Structure formats: structure tokens, C-alpha cells
Amino acid sequence: MKKYISRIVIALVAVAFFMEYIDSTALVTALPLMALDFGVESGRMSIGITSYMISLAVFIPVSGWIADRYGTRSVFAYAVLGFIGTSVLCSLCNSLTQFAFVRFIQGMAGALMVPVGRLAVLKNCDKRDLVNAIAWITTPGLIAPVVGPPIGGFLATYFSWHWIFFLNVPVGLLVFVLAIRYIPKQPVDRQRGKLDIPDFLLSALSLSGMMYSLELLGNNVSSFVRPLILLFLCILLFAFSIRRSLHASLPLIDYSVMRVPTYSVTIIYGTLSMMVIGAAPFLLPLLFQDGLHFNAFHSGLLLLSLMLGNLTTKPFTVWMMHHWRIKYILFLNALLLSLSTAACALFKASSPVFAIIVCLFLMGCFRSVQLSTLHTVAYMDVPQQMMSSANTLYSTTLQLASGLGIGLGALALRFVASTSANPHSLAHYQLSFVLIAIVGLIALIGYGKMEPEAGKIITN
């Protein structure tokens, strides 16, 4: 019966994750049409994406405290309800200001729905079943980027952009009802005490500032000095926040979980791998369209091979983690991920399309293996009583890593481009991939230091 319930919980959380990913990816294709209705330039519509990302950065750190105080089931279920409710409100917006505000509120719901959903899986799943559970809840993140843009483009073109925000309503209502019915009610932790307001404000200011500076880097602002200064100051503020939390009696996030060796590896060195993974989708369209002069349609078709590699490898990743040592999977696959990233520097206009597709497919395979393994390793040795703090910190790290990946790609591109008068030279994009690959190789240091027996609990 317990395994049956855990499968339902995994399925509900996976669907909730798919809802969030499909909402974000489908929206991007509709932004130009929304700009026409709002009477603004298309470039200004990015504030709808930025406000959502900043809201996630602000409220993800407090998600663990809220889940402990009010119960995982209730917080997850009502976060789903809030997410689809604000999605409907987005469709009713008549101006960019309204849209940005509602997207920020939707980000609050998303900041609770995703981390607390993952926490619900961790609390209702045995450690030996963790590999399969993580594989299921990470799959939506691989599928949604493929199906989201075509769905959003179809609805915006042949119906109206408003319909994009109604996609998740019936599914979300079903998830809410089933979550209340099937997710076991966890005991509420009254020991968490009151929310540490100064701790929350410090993390909110530092993390939102980091996300904003990374967003500026990714949007190719005229000067990257200001975003880098802001990023540096916010990192210092975040470091101060961590130092304060270490001396607090009831911190927002218990950083002592970093003493778990496998967990600390995923936070410190796994972030480097996730930055490489996040940089590639940002740089590849630029390489194809500005460097190789492919049109947007052909560029999109080539990127499908990357996503196909992600999906194809998923079943084999589960098998590998059950039969091979985790240390060797992370080390060898990180090496292959960096090599496949560096191989993109060999792309030329004369390169056979088949060779490009094969390279992207293999890169997609290595991306999938690394993500699934890191997501599993992060929690496998964490004691149950520390799972809430571990999940909150890891969710925060994932959010930062996604922004850091784009920021790293933009910074690498600008660093290389600053040496030449031609900003769209093919060599600039090629060297950028080499720099990104070098960052990925640094992670090998941490993976190499892991104990050979790490992860034995999930291997046969």
C-alpha cells in the first residue's frame, strides 16, 4: 500500500512540475503577440519572465519553513491551486504592469509548488526507490521544452495568447483534488518557531539581486560591468546571510546539512555541471543563427536532437545508478559532457548536418545522465530530519544554477567578443563553448574526491 501511495505522489508531483515548465516554455513564443495587445515593444515583455524568476529566488528559501509549519500536503495542494489561479489572472491582464505583477504572484505559488512537491516525494519514498522517483519528476523538465514552444505558438497564432494560460487549469484542479486525497498528511513541525524575518530579508535581497544581475547578463545589456558588480555585492550579502544562519538557533535553512559529503559535492561541484548544462541552450541558438547563419526554424529543429538525447537516455540512467558506482558515473559523464560541449566549437557552415545532430544528441544524453544522477545523489545520504533544509537549499541552488548557466554563457561570449571588432564572428561562439567546457572540467575535482562506496544504498 505504501508503494502504491508513493507512486501516486510521484505522479502528481511530476504533473505539477510539467505544469510549471509548460507554462514558462509556451509563454515565450507568445510574447511578441502579447506586446502588440499591451501596446509595448517586444523587448519589454521580458519583464514577465524576469519578475517570475525573481519571485522564485525570493520565496524558494522560505518554502521549507512553510512546509514544516503547515504540512507538506496542504502547502503543495494549495500552491497548485494558487498557480492555476494566477495563470487565469495572467490571461485577464490588459497591460504590461498588470502582467508583471501577476507573474510575480504566480512565482510565489511556483516557489512553493516545485520544492514542496519534491519534498513530498522525498518524505514518501524509500531511499532505494529514490532513483526511479527522481527520474520521473525530472522527466517533465526534458519534455516541456520540446512541446511547450510549438503548443504556445499554435495557440497564439490560430486562437489567442490568452488560451496558453488556460492549459493547466483542468489538470491543476485534478492534481489539487488527488493531492488532498492521496498525499499522506505529514506531522506539522511546531519546533520551527517563528519565521526569522532578518534571515528571510537577507536571502531575498541577495538571491533576487543575483537573479536580476544574471538576467541582465543574459539579455546582452550594453555594459556588463554593472551586472557583474551587482552580482559580486549580492554574493557577499548572501555569504553574510549564510554566516548569520550558522549562528542562529532556528535558521531559515540549516546549512549543517553541507556536512553530508555526497550532498556537499552536489551543491558545490554539481552546480558547475548544471551551469554547463544551462549555458548550452543559450549559446547554441546564437551559434546556429548568428555564427552559422541558419534560420530560426532550422536552428529549432537541430535543438530537438538535444532534447531527444535527454529523453532517450532516461531509462538507461536508472539502470546505471543501480549497477554502477555513483562516483564513476558522475566523473566519467562530467568528462564526456565537457568534451561534447567543447565539440560544438568544431561546428562550421560546411559541417555535415548529420554530424551536428549526432553531437547534439550525445550532448543531450550526457546532460540527462548528469542531471538525474546529481538530483538523486543530493538526497541519498541526507537524514530524514534534515530533508526539509536539504531540499530547500538544493532547490535554491538549482534556481541559481539555471541563471548562472545563462550568465556564464553570456559572459564567455562577451569576453571573447571583446577582443574583436566583429561581434558575430564564428570564432567567438566557438571559443565560448571551449571556455564553458573548461568550467565543467573543474567539477571533476569534486567528483574524484568522492568515496568509492558513495551511493551504495541505491545500488544492487
Number of C-alpha atoms within 10 A of each C-alpha: 6 11 12 9 15 23 18 17 27 25 17 24 29 24 20 28 25 24 23 21 19 25 22 18 19 27 23 17 21 22 23 18 16 24 17 11 13 17 12 14 12 14 11 12 20 14 17 21 18 18 23 22 24 23 23 29 29 25 22 31 28 24 31 26 23 18 24 20 19 15 20 29 24 18 21 31 27 17 24 31 21 21 28 27 19 20 23 20 18 21 17 14 17 13 14 19 13 15 22 21 17 23 25 23 20 24 27 25 26 28 27 29 28 24 25 31 26 25 25 25 25 24 17 18 20 16 17 15 13 21 23 21 24 23 23 19 22 19 19 20 18 20 17 22 18 20 14 22 20 14 19 26 21 17 19 22 13 8 11 16 24 20 14 25 21 18 20 24 18 10 15 22 16 14 22 20 12 15 21 15 11 15 22 18 13 16 11 14 14 10 9 16 12 11 15 17 10 12 20 18 13 20 26 23 16 25 28 22 24 26 28 21 24 26 23 20 27 20 14 14 12 9 11 17 11 14 20 18 12 17 21 16 15 22 16 13 18 20 15 16 19 20 12 14 19 15 9 14 11 15 20 26 25 19 16 12 17 17 10 16 16 24 23 16 21 26 19 14 19 29 23 23 30 23 24 30 28 21 26 20 15 17 20 21 20 19 26 23 16 16 21 20 14 16 12 13 9 13 18 15 11 21 20 18 22 26 22 18 22 25 17 14 18 20 12 12 22 19 13 15 23 19 12 14 18 26 22 14 18 25 21 15 20 27 21 20 27 27 18 21 27 19 18 24 18 13 20 17 12 7 11 10 13 10 11 18 17 15 20 26 24 21 26 26 26 26 27 28 25 23 21 22 24 24 20 24 26 22 23 22 18 22 12 11 9 15 18 27 25 27 24 24 25 23 23 22 22 18 19 22 25 20 24 28 26 25 27 25 28 23 20 21 24 19 15 18 19 11 10 11 8 10 17 17 16 20 16 23 28 22 20 28 28 20 20 25 27 17 16 26 20 16 23 20 12 18 22 14 12 18 13 12 11 17 22 17 13 20 17 9
